[in-house]
């Protein structure tokens, strides 16, 4: 039970830090605008799929969870 509490505390701190950075405008310039993100804009249609951003986020989250399990 103590490990779950520690995990929740760490995740809460990380979430608060990310929220603070995004509210200050830090990181909003490159999130979703990486090379490899798909963006199609025509007259009446806009399609956007941030595949590279999703892969980077998944890699970062996997690394954090791997470090927490050690």
C-alpha positions, 0 to 999 in steps of 0.5 A: 500500500505504501508503494501505491501512495508513493506512485500517486504522489510522484504522478501528482507532482509530475502532473502539477509540474506539466500543468504549470509549464503549460500554463506559463507557455513553456513547451507549447511552441513545439508540442504538436509541431514536431517533424512527422506530425501529420497536418492537412489543411484545405478550404473547409477541412482540417485534419491533424494527427500528432503521431511524432508527439504521441510517440515521444510522449509514450517513450517519455512515459514508458521511461518514467514508469520503468524508472519507478519500477526499479 
